[in-house]
Each structure stands twice: as C-alpha cells, then as structure tokens.
C-alpha cells in the first residue's frame, strides 16, 4: 500500500535537513577521533572492562556485535555489545562510545525512570508506527476520517517514544563524560574529543524526534482537512 502527497515535504523537509546535518556531524566527528589514539592505548573493549569495574557493574557482560557503530547496551540480558571498530580500536572515539553505552548500563542499574519508560514503549511505538500508517492511508482511500484519526492516535506512540528517548540518550552521554573524568582515564584533549563524538550522536536523536513530530503534524493536517470537507 503506497500513498504520496507532495505536501508532505512541507512538514518533512526541515526535519530531513536536520537529520542530514546530524549524520554529517557524526561521520565527521567519528572519522576525526577514530584516528586519534587515546593516551593509554586502551582498546574499546579494555575501556569497557575498566569502566564497568570502576562503576561496580561486574554483572554486565561484554560481547561483540556485527556492523559499524552498532554498539548498544541490552538491558534484557545486561550485555554491552561492541562493534569491531570500537572494541578493537584504541581511539578517543571508541572511548567515548563505550562510555556512553556504559552510561545506559548505569541507568539500568539505578532504575532510571525514563529508560524504564522507553523500554515499555518499544512495543507500542513499533506497532503504532506501522498500524498508524496503514489506518491513515486506508482512511484516505475510503474517505473515512475516523480511520485517519485512528492512524494519528496510533502514530502518536512513536512520537512519545522519540520524546522519551532523547533525555535517555542525553543522560547517558552526561554519565559517560562524568565517568571518563572521574576515573582519570582521559586527558583534557581526549575529553573534548569524546564530547564532540557524543554531541554529534545526540543530534541524531533530536533529528529523529523532529521527524516523528513532522509526520504526526502532517497526519493531523490531513485529518483536519477531511473534517472541514465533511
């Protein structure tokens, strides 16, 4: 089922531009600091072991995961998964990325409420974004404004998820920088490099939120237009 409305660009274009800029920032910052060796010569995996021990998170396992920049913390199994480029590289960029993911492990260990809320919203958000689009298009095809509004309501879950995700990611980056400073594992120039990488990554979550809001506003615009026609 496919539907395209040129008016969608009026809503989506600003968010798309922010996303493209965010992706450029990530590529630029990561590319720069992935080439700079950290002063201790520690690989990402070694940094992970060091920081987990310092944070008292001995119950978190470290595993590999395929892909590039696919690093993540899985709260279901309390597993920190590192991509090859991060796990094996003794770079400033790897250090920042690892610290960010351990920031998520800290959130999990302390029961950080926004993280718990985001975990609870994963299923509804995935379902809502898929069913929301289906109901929205179906409502347009059969001219049923009620179905269009159902699509709007369902897609709202994806917007709430993106909204909750932003503070979770920002807090993980804040925790990461605190860890790096407090453990003395980095120098001043390295902390600036880690901050640059994490700031660029945070911008992608801002862009994701803007995209979700733009889609929702477009749905509401169409639904209100159908209400006026009725």
Secondary structure, DSSP 8 states (H G I E B T S, - for coil): -----TTHHHHHHHHHHHHHHHHHHHHHHHHHHTSSB-TT---HHHHHHHHHHHTT-TT-EEEEE-SSS--EEETTTTEEEEEHHHHS--BHHHHHHHHHHHHHHHHHHHT-HHHHHHHHHHHHHHHHHHHHHHHHHHHHHTT-HHHHHHHHHHHHHHHHHHHHHHHHHHHHHHHHHHHHHHHT-S-HHHHHHHHHHHHHHHHHHHHHHHHHHHHHHHHHHHHHHHHHH-
